[in-house]
Amino acid sequence: MNLKELPIEVEPLPGAMPVFRASVAAAELREVCVQARARKARLVALWGTDDSERGTGYALHLALAFPSGLLWLRVPLARADPRYPGIADIYPAANRMQRACADLVGIRPEDGADARKWLRHGAWPEDAYPLRRDFDTSLRHGQKPDRYPFVAVAGEGVHEIPVGPVHAGTIEPGHFRFSIVGEKILRLEERLGYKHKGIEKRFESMTLEEGAKLAGRVSGDSTVAYAWAYAMAVEGATGIEPPRRALALRGILLELERIANHLGDLGYLGNDVALSFGFSQFWRLKEELLRFNARLFGHRYLMDAIVPGGVARDLPRADAEGLVRALEGMRREVETLQSIYEEHAGAQDRFIMTGQVLPELAERLGLNGFAGRASGVRRDLRVDYPVPPYQQLDPRMISHTRGDVAARVLVRFEEVFESMRLIEALVQELPPGETRLPLAKAGSGAKGIGWVEGWRGEVLIALEAGGNRIHRLHPHDPSWQNWPLLEHAVHGNIVPDFPLINKSFNLSYSGVDL
Amino acid sequence: MYQILKQIAKIGIVTEPWPHPDDALRVSARRLGDAILARFGRALAIRHVDAGSCNGCELEIHALNSPFTNPEQLGIKFVASPRHADLLLVTGPVSRNMETALRRTWEATPDPKLVVAIGDCGCTGGIFGESYASCGRVSNVIPVDVAVPGCPPTPDAILQAILTAVSAGRR
C-alpha cells in the first residue's frame, strides 16, 4: 500500500497507533524529507542501529508524523562507509539527533553538517561507538577533558557567563553558555549530555519484562508516559491487545501524571516571580495528589503501574469514586489560585511577553507538547489520533498563540482542568473485566512502536525484539525538539529572567541525555 | 491581596511532625565530632547535586521543600553553591560525564562536610548499574556518610537521612 500523503510504498505495523514502515535508499532520503515537510509532516525522532547481526551494515531510522499516522523510515547504510545526506536544514530538530547518532553508532551525515559531538564528553574515545555490536562493554576508558567548541560571540561589551553543569537550584545538570551585553542575553548555547548513563545499551541486555522498569526511568517525571509507550511497543511486537479496562486505567494514570507535573510547575513559576505563596499552595495540592497516587496505585509517581499486557493494579469502584471527589475539591482550589495568579500584577508583569516563541518559529523548529500548544502549534496525540481510551472522550485541544511564559502558564491551568474532566469521564465509563494479559513472545525481528502524549509532549519508543529479548530500543523524549527553542526564547531577555523562562518549559535532561 | 490572605487563613499550617534519625542508614562510621554536628544540627546548609539520576529523586527533593515537611522549621535550608554548604545531597547513579563535576563540587564544599546519597541508584547504581557511561553508586566517586534507598525515597525518608547524618549532635 501507499502512504496517504506520499507516493511511497509502506507496510502497516500492527499496534495501537497508526504506524507504517518503509525503507528508502540514502540517496532518496532528502527528497522524501522535503516532500514530507511540504505535506506538514513533523520529525518525531531520529536514531541509528547496527544491523551486523543480521548480516547487513548500519541503518538510520526516522519517525515522521503525518496526519494519517507515523511513518517509520529505515535507511540502510553500508558497513564500510556508513554516511547519509544530513537533513538538519529540512528539519532543524535533527541537528542534535544526528550528532548523538554519530557519537553512539558512528553513522554520520555527509560534509556540511554540524559535526560537533553531542552525547560524548570525555568518558569514551572518539573512535569507540557504544551502540555498535562489537563495543566492548567491560572496557573502562579514562576521563579526558570535554573541550567542547562553543560558538563565541565578539563585540564591544560582550561577555560570557558559563553556568553549570551543577546549578544553583534543585535541577538536573547541564551547561548553559550565555553571551550577554549588560543584563541582556545575546545568545545562549546549551551543552547537554552530562547525564548520559548508557540507557540504550542497557536495554539490549534486558528481556521484554525487565525493560518496562527501565523505560519508566528514562525520565522519572514522565514515568507513566514512558511505561505506556513501552507497553504499547511490546504489545505491538508480540501481537497482544490489552484489555479495555487496562486502557482506561492507563488513561487515568497518564492524566494524573499530567496534573501532578503541571501543579508542581505552577507552584515553581509563582516562586520564580517572588510569589512564594503560589509555591506553598500548589505544592500542598501536589502532595495531596501524590499521596492519593500512593494509596490507590502503590507509588507516589505511579512508577511501574503500567506493565506490558495491562496495568499492575486494578482500581476498585470505591477508590475511583474517592479519586473523583478529591479531584473535584482540588479543581475548586486550582480555580481560586488561578484567579489569584491572574489578578497579581507583579506576577503577570513578569509572565507576559517574557521568553516568547512565536508560532512561525515554533512550527519551523518543531516545538511540541504543551509548550508547542502555547505557541499555536495545535498538536496533541490524544486529539489527532484518537485511539482507546481517548476515542470516546473527545479531549479538548488546549491552545494559545502568544508563546510567552504567560501562555505556558495558562495552557497548564487549562490542561489541569481538562485532565480532571477526562479522569472523571474515564471513571464513569470504566469497562469491567481483566486488567492484565500474560506477555507473549515476539517473533524473530518483530517491531513495535509506542507513541504517547505525555505531560511534556510526545514520547516515542521504537522497539526491535526477538523471543523475549530486546534487540534494540530507542526512547525519544519531546525535550529533544524543545531544548533548541529555549535558546531562541531567551533572546533579548535579561539574565535574571532565565530561570523563569527555563521553568516555563521545564524540559528533561535525563530524557535526552540517555 | 485579600484573596491571598483568605486562602492562607483557610488552609492554615499543614506541616507534619518530622521523622526520627535511623542509624541503620549509615554507610560509614561517624567522621565528625559531636561539637561540629551540634552546630550543623541547628543550622544545616544543603547543596543538592544531581549526578545522573532519572530525575525521579529530584521530584522528591522538591516535595521535601513542600509545606508538609518544611525542613526550614529544623534550620535546614538549601543553598545555591557548594561553597555555602555543610552537606551534599547527591542523587545517582554518577554518570561518567558528571564524575569530574561531582568531585569538584565535593572539593569546593568546605570541611567539615557530610554527604548523603539518595535513592536506589545513589546507594547501589540501581537499574543503570556500572557501565561505559555510569560509575554506579555515589560512594564509588566521593565518600558517603548516609545513604537512603528508595525509587525514589519519600520526602520523609530523605529528611530522616539528613537528620541521621547530624543526629549525634542533636542529642
HADDOCK unambig.tbl for C-alpha pairs under 7 A between the chains (distance, minus, plus):
assign (segid A and resid 121 and name CA) (segid B and resid 97 and name CA) 6.27 0.50 0.50
assign (segid A and resid 122 and name CA) (segid B and resid 97 and name CA) 6.94 0.50 0.50
assign (segid A and resid 123 and name CA) (segid B and resid 96 and name CA) 5.90 0.50 0.50
assign (segid A and resid 123 and name CA) (segid B and resid 97 and name CA) 6.31 0.50 0.50
assign (segid A and resid 123 and name CA) (segid B and resid 133 and name CA) 6.94 0.50 0.50
assign (segid A and resid 137 and name CA) (segid B and resid 131 and name CA) 6.75 0.50 0.50
assign (segid A and resid 137 and name CA) (segid B and resid 132 and name CA) 6.28 0.50 0.50
assign (segid A and resid 139 and name CA) (segid B and resid 132 and name CA) 6.84 0.50 0.50
assign (segid A and resid 140 and name CA) (segid B and resid 132 and name CA) 5.89 0.50 0.50
assign (segid A and resid 166 and name CA) (segid B and resid 49 and name CA) 6.58 0.50 0.50
assign (segid A and resid 168 and name CA) (segid B and resid 80 and name CA) 4.16 0.50 0.50
assign (segid A and resid 168 and name CA) (segid B and resid 81 and name CA) 6.14 0.50 0.50
assign (segid A and resid 169 and name CA) (segid B and resid 80 and name CA) 6.10 0.50 0.50
assign (segid A and resid 170 and name CA) (segid B and resid 48 and name CA) 6.11 0.50 0.50
assign (segid A and resid 170 and name CA) (segid B and resid 58 and name CA) 6.79 0.50 0.50
assign (segid A and resid 172 and name CA) (segid B and resid 50 and name CA) 5.70 0.50 0.50
assign (segid A and resid 172 and name CA) (segid B and resid 55 and name CA) 6.98 0.50 0.50
assign (segid A and resid 173 and name CA) (segid B and resid 50 and name CA) 6.31 0.50 0.50
assign (segid A and resid 194 and name CA) (segid B and resid 97 and name CA) 4.84 0.50 0.50
assign (segid A and resid 194 and name CA) (segid B and resid 98 and name CA) 5.60 0.50 0.50
assign (segid A and resid 195 and name CA) (segid B and resid 52 and name CA) 4.46 0.50 0.50
assign (segid A and resid 195 and name CA) (segid B and resid 95 and name CA) 5.73 0.50 0.50
assign (segid A and resid 195 and name CA) (segid B and resid 97 and name CA) 6.57 0.50 0.50
assign (segid A and resid 195 and name CA) (segid B and resid 98 and name CA) 6.81 0.50 0.50
assign (segid A and resid 196 and name CA) (segid B and resid 95 and name CA) 6.27 0.50 0.50
assign (segid A and resid 196 and name CA) (segid B and resid 97 and name CA) 6.82 0.50 0.50
assign (segid A and resid 196 and name CA) (segid B and resid 133 and name CA) 6.41 0.50 0.50
assign (segid A and resid 197 and name CA) (segid B and resid 95 and name CA) 5.34 0.50 0.50
assign (segid A and resid 197 and name CA) (segid B and resid 133 and name CA) 4.69 0.50 0.50
assign (segid A and resid 197 and name CA) (segid B and resid 134 and name CA) 5.06 0.50 0.50
assign (segid A and resid 198 and name CA) (segid B and resid 133 and name CA) 5.36 0.50 0.50
assign (segid A and resid 214 and name CA) (segid B and resid 127 and name CA) 6.84 0.50 0.50
assign (segid A and resid 217 and name CA) (segid B and resid 54 and name CA) 5.60 0.50 0.50
assign (segid A and resid 218 and name CA) (segid B and resid 54 and name CA) 5.91 0.50 0.50
assign (segid A and resid 219 and name CA) (segid B and resid 54 and name CA) 5.09 0.50 0.50
assign (segid A and resid 219 and name CA) (segid B and resid 55 and name CA) 6.26 0.50 0.50
assign (segid A and resid 220 and name CA) (segid B and resid 54 and name CA) 5.11 0.50 0.50
assign (segid A and resid 220 and name CA) (segid B and resid 55 and name CA) 5.19 0.50 0.50
assign (segid A and resid 220 and name CA) (segid B and resid 56 and name CA) 4.32 0.50 0.50
assign (segid A and resid 221 and name CA) (segid B and resid 55 and name CA) 6.57 0.50 0.50
assign (segid A and resid 221 and name CA) (segid B and resid 56 and name CA) 5.98 0.50 0.50
assign (segid A and resid 280 and name CA) (segid B and resid 66 and name CA) 6.36 0.50 0.50
assign (segid A and resid 280 and name CA) (segid B and resid 67 and name CA) 5.94 0.50 0.50
assign (segid A and resid 283 and name CA) (segid B and resid 66 and name CA) 5.57 0.50 0.50
assign (segid A and resid 284 and name CA) (segid B and resid 66 and name CA) 6.54 0.50 0.50
assign (segid A and resid 284 and name CA) (segid B and resid 67 and name CA) 6.41 0.50 0.50
assign (segid A and resid 340 and name CA) (segid B and resid 3 and name CA) 6.76 0.50 0.50
assign (segid A and resid 340 and name CA) (segid B and resid 4 and name CA) 6.97 0.50 0.50
assign (segid A and resid 510 and name CA) (segid B and resid 54 and name CA) 5.52 0.50 0.50
assign (segid A and resid 510 and name CA) (segid B and resid 55 and name CA) 6.80 0.50 0.50
